Amino acid sequence: MDKDRINYLIHNPTEEVPDVEIVNIYRIKCIDCRKPTIEIHEIIPRSLLLSWRRWINRVLLCPECHAKAHSRGTISSKEYLVDLRNQRLGEYWDIWLTQQ
């Protein structure tokens, strides 16, 4: 994964990518606690979003943080996860999202 690929994805938020790219985007770390992980979580669940494989909808969460996100529910965890996703993209790739 390189910054050119990330820039492309930023400009194409509906792009569907394989799981390995999601893992590389977040540097094999949970976006919340930053523990190593390869567990992918959809911010908006598959049942509610026709193209759920959009990269912008998928983040890495360790098993503990994944369980917390599910226990809080989709509506309660969405804003928190979007904020964390945007922070990590900024930290890892120097790309700062304000929306999406």
N, C-alpha and C positions, 0 to 999 in steps of 0.2 A: 504494500500500500504506500503510495506516495502522495505528496500534496497536490499534484496535478489531478490525480484521481479524486481526491476529496473535493477539490474545486469543481470538478465536473459534477459530482454528486450534489453539492450544495446548489448548483444551478439546475439540477434535475431531481427535485425531491421525491418525485413519484417513481424514480428508477427502482426496479426490483433487482436485488443483488443476492448472490449465494451467501449462505451462512458464514463461510470463511471470510468474506469481506466484512461482515458485521463484526466478527471477532477481531479482525485487524484494525478496523476503524477505531475501536475502543481499547486497542492495545492489550487485549486479553485480560481486561480488568473490569470489575463491577463498577458501574457508573456511580454507585452510592458509596460503598465502603472501600472500593479499590482493591479488594482481594482478587487474586487470579480466578478467572472463570471463563467458561465458554457457553454458559447458559443464556439463551436469547429470550427476551421478553418483548411482547408486542404492547406498545403503549395503548393503542386502541385495539381491543380484542378481535381476533379473526372473525368471530360471529357478527361483529358490527361494522366491519370494513371489508368491502369487496376485494380490494387489492392490498391485503394486509402485509404482503412481502415488501412493501415500499421501504427502502432503507431508513428513511426518516422516522418511521414508526417502530423500528426495532432497535433495542439496546441490550447491553449485557448486564445481567444481575446475577450475583452469586445466589446459591440456593436459599440462604437466609433472607436476603433482601428481596428475592423473588417472592418468597412466601409472604413477607410483609406487604409487598405491593398488592398481592391478591387479597390479603385479608382487609386492606383498606378499601379495595374496590376500584373499579376503573375510573369513576368520576373523581374520587378523592385523591388518587395517586397520579392522575394525568398531568396536572400542572407541575407537581413536584418532579416527575420524571422528565418532562420537557425541559425544565430549568436545569436539571442535572446533565441531561444530554447536551444542551447548549454550552454549559460550562466546560464539559470534557472536550468537546470539539474545539473550543477556544484554547484550552490548555495543551492539548495534544497536537493540534494542527494550526493554531493561530488563526482560526476562522470563528468569527463571532456571529451567531444567529440571534436575532431578537424576536423572531416569531417562528411559526410552523409547529 
